Amino acid sequence: MEWAKLRSTARYNLATSGMVALPLTELGVEIGQLEINGPSGYGYEALLRKIVDRYSVPQESIVSTIGTSMGNYLALAATTEPGDEILVERPNYEPLLSTARYLGLTIENFQRRNNFAIDLADLERQITPRTRVIVITNLHNPSGAFCSDSTLREVAALARKGGAYVLVDEVYREMLFESRPQSAFHIDPERFLITNSLTKAYGLSGLRCGWVLAPPDVARRMWRINDLHGATFVHPGELLSVIAFEQLGQISARMKALLDTNRKLLREFLTARDDLDCYWPEYGTIVFPRLRRGSAEQFCELLRMRFETSVVPGRFFDCPDRFRIGVGAPTETIRESLHQLGKGLDAFADVTMASSSRRSS
Ligand SMILES: Cc1ncc(COP(=O)(O)O)c(C=O)c1O
């Protein structure tokens, strides 16, 4: 996260995974719609109602959070004790691991296969009676792979045997841009802990509008833990989030059109490269190619230093031979950034070739 905040910015930025930021002016808000202070209590009723309606979940299963990040923390904190074991997919989103370490949890891993599908056999092998939570991202960060309900049903069945919860971070699932988004929560509302926010798909990170869907007893525990951290929420943010929910249809249409165009550019780019081996996901902003020759870490460094272009090194996802590309920015920016990426790959191939011919001579 520190790298993302301090060192990922570059003139050509392919490191961010979210859609382009939506300016406040586009929400058409008038000052009279805002207020500084609101009712105190467990969640702002109007906002909770929006989540109830959109995801068809009972209100007692919803916890408002400061982004998906706080949701992930609360979900793990409410279902574990220090020393407990959790089972996290690999490759993985690093802050989930740091959160677990902060909570004193033991982390075990299960693999996603070559196409980044969940390896159910490996998951079954790794589950022990000590496993408290299985942790998945859907869409998968970093590969963008979509995990179907049928696979999630099998994950739930494995979890049920050992009495574990399944935490699914669905922040990128919003990039399917459905008007009635599906959620793994409905597969088994006693088992799934779902985290989400308006951050990634709608360009609304600054609202910090996140939430968790969980069994009511776990939800109550999360509210209590949240009392220790933020206690109450930023009310103008809650009001803006309600307004944003009312406009999600239009915002989705706009973001989807932009993403469709950018994904076409990315696909053309990847098809033309024989130095990258890349799984092509059905949805979302991100892909996670493997560099066929040379060190991905050194490539990321060269790309940044010589071509002012940033991608995310694979080491942040427990997978150092890859790097992550994100294409949620305006199309012209993506076009130029991919052009720079291509130049960087060509230059790196020359460097790699030169050093291997030096070695062999
Ligand atoms: C899988 C995943 N979850 C959560 C987040 C953060 O979400 P938020 O900004 O809503 O806290 C990110 C950001 O990169 C992410 O990749």
The ligand as an ORCA input file, in Angstrom:
! r2SCAN-3c Opt
* xyz 0 1
  C      -8.867     -6.535     -3.718
  C      -8.935     -5.140     -3.181
  N      -9.707     -4.897     -2.113
  C      -9.803     -3.659     -1.602
  C      -9.112     -2.595     -2.128
  C      -9.265     -1.231     -1.514
  O     -10.601     -0.836     -1.599
  P     -11.084      0.492     -0.897
  O     -10.390      1.633     -1.583
  O     -12.553      0.496     -1.093
  O     -10.703      0.411      0.528
  C      -8.290     -2.807     -3.235
  C      -7.498     -1.698     -3.803
  O      -6.613     -1.851     -4.586
  C      -8.200     -4.104     -3.768
  O      -7.426     -4.351     -4.817
*
